[in-house]
Structures are given as C-alpha cells and as structure tokens.
Amino acid sequence: MNASLAKPTLRPFLPQDAAVVAQIFRDAIEDLTGDDYDEAQRSAWMAGAADEASFAKRLAAQTTLLALRDGEPVGFVSLKGNDLLDMLYVRPEAAGEGVGTLLANAAETLARGRGAKILNVDASDTALPFFEKLGFKPQFRQSIALEGEWLANTKMAKALDAGSKSP
C-alpha cells in the first residue's frame, strides 16, 4: 500500500450516490475480472447496474457503506440482512490499497453487532483469494445464471464467534 495515500473514510450510501456506485461496480468487473470471466460473462454481470435506479434501490434496501478517499468514492460494500456480504467492489485504481479490507471489516463488524454467528459471501473467482486472506472458508462451488450467461463462484463463510477479531 502506498504510504502517501490518505486512509479512506466510510459513510452510508445515499440515493445521489447511485451513478458513481454503479460505475465502480461496472469498472471493477470490467477491469479486474478478465482473467477469470470472459467478455460475455462480464457484460452479463455488469448488466446488474444498467438500470441505476433499480441498482440504487437494491443498495438502499441493504446496509451499504461507501469508502471515500479525499471525499471521492473508491469502493462500496453492502450487507444483506445480518449475515450476507452481498457486494464489495473497489475502483480498479484503488485495488490492492486496503480499501476492500476496510470495507469487508466494516461489514463484519456490522454483522457481528447484529448478532450474526457466521458471515457469508458468494465470492467471484477473482475475489476468492482476497476473502481467504480475511479468514473466509470455501463451502462449495456454484453457478449462477445472469442475462443468459453462467458465472461460477464460491460460497464462503467466516465464523464470527465472540473470540474472533477482524483481521
């Protein structure tokens, strides 16, 4: 991590964030997942944010946090219910700078505070090593259909027992 970079701050998702968050989602998929998913799969995945109003509604229905650096969004995380890390995306230029870890730890803290014993995530093949470093354990492989394409991912879980701490 570059020591000269400001540490990101967190704030809740607001309706006016819809366009920038949808762009982070699309850019992360386009630029970071090419080694694991082909162009058709990435296009189908990105279609999830094509309707920004629906995308914003999905995020607003969950607990969604934005990571900001110098006031600009560089990533986001959404926690669905008490125990599902539904989305975590970081701007490609901020990947590897600790933004994803900050967001994942925030979601874990929220889940633990809500009484969850396990935090679950459906990790893309690209994100699998990231979540393993955070202590998530693979449970099983699965395939999901999006826009006529099949995308594989791994169901992962992390125990949130009282003695464990965020990495």
N, C-alpha and C positions, 0 to 999 in steps of 0.2 A: 504494500500500500504506500502510496506517495505521501510522505510526511507533510508536504506543503498543502495538501487538500484539507479544507475545513471539514470537521466532523459533521455528518448530516444530522438534522433535527427531524423530529416526527410531528405530524399533525393529522387530524382526521380528514378524511375525504369530504369534499364539498361538491355540490352539484356543478359548480362552474369549473371543476377540475376534469370533467368528462373528456374533453377533447385531448388534453395533454396526457391523461392516463391511458386513453385508447391508443395514442401514438406510441407511448412507452411499450405497451403490450405488443403492438404490431412490429415496432423496431426490434425489440428483444427477440421475437420469434424469427423475424427475417434474418437478422444479423448473427444470432448466437446459436441457432439450432440446425444449421445447414449440414453439419457432419452427421446428424442423426435422423433427419427427416428430409424427404425430397421436396421439390418445389410445390407439387400439388398438395402434399400434406401440410406444408407451411401455409399455403394460401387458404386451405380449409380451416386451419387453426386460427389464422388471423381474421377470418370472416366473423368470428365471435365478437369483434369490436366494430364491424362495419356499420351497424346501427348504434351510434354513440349514445342515443337516448336509452335504448334497451340495456346497453353495457353499463351506463351510469346507474340505471335502476337496479341492476344486479349488484353492483358495488354498494349502493346505498342501503340495500336490504341486508348487508353483512356489516361486520365491523372492518372498515377499510382505513388503513393508515398510509400516508404518503411520507417518503423520505425526501427532505429538501436539503440542497446544498446551495448556500448563498441565495436562499429564497426560491430556488428553482427545483421543481420535482425531478428526482433522479431515479425513483422507484416507488413501488407500492406493494402492499400485502393486504389480503382480505381473509378474514376468519369467518367461516360459515358455522353458525351455531356455536357450540362451546369447544369443538374438538376437530374441526376440519380446516386446515390451511388450504383454502381454495385456490388462491392465486398469489404468486410472488414473481414480480417482473422488475428488472432493472435496466436502465438505459445501457445500451451496449458500451458506450464510452466510460461508464461507471462500473462495469463488471470487473470483479476482482479487487475492488477498493473497499470492501467491507459493508457496502450498502445492503446487500442481500442478507448478510449475517445479522445486521442491525434489525432489519425487518422481520426476519424469522424469529429472533429472540423476543421481539415485541409481541408477536403473535403467540409465542409460547407463554410469555408472562400473562397475557390476557386469558389464554386457555386455562392456565393453572389457577388464576384468580377466579375463574368461573367454575372451578371445581372439577375440571376435566382431569382424568387419570391418564389419558393417552391422547397425543396429538397425531392426527393422521394427515397424509398428503398423498396425492396422486402425482408422482414425480415423473417428469419427462425424462427420456434417456439422457438428455443434456444436463438436467438438474440432479440426476441421481447421485453423482459423486459429491456435490455440494451438500445434499441432505445427509448423506452418510457421514460426512465430516462433522455435522451438527448432532450426530447421535441417533438419527433415524435408522431403523432396521427394515430391510425389504421384507414384505409379506408375501406378495405374489405379483406376477405379471398380468396385465390385462390389455385389451384393445378396445378403443372407443371409436365409434363412427362419427365423423364430422363432415358435413357437406359432401357425402359420398366417398370420403376417404377414411381409411383405417389408420389410427395412430396408436402405437404401443406406448405404455407407460408402466410404472411400478407402484403399486400400493405400498406405502411405507408408514411406519408408526414409531412414535417415540414415547416411552413411559415418562409420565410426569409425577412420579412419586414425590412425596414431601422432602425426601433427602436429596433429590437430584437438583442440580442447578443448571442454568443456561450456560452453554459453552462460551 
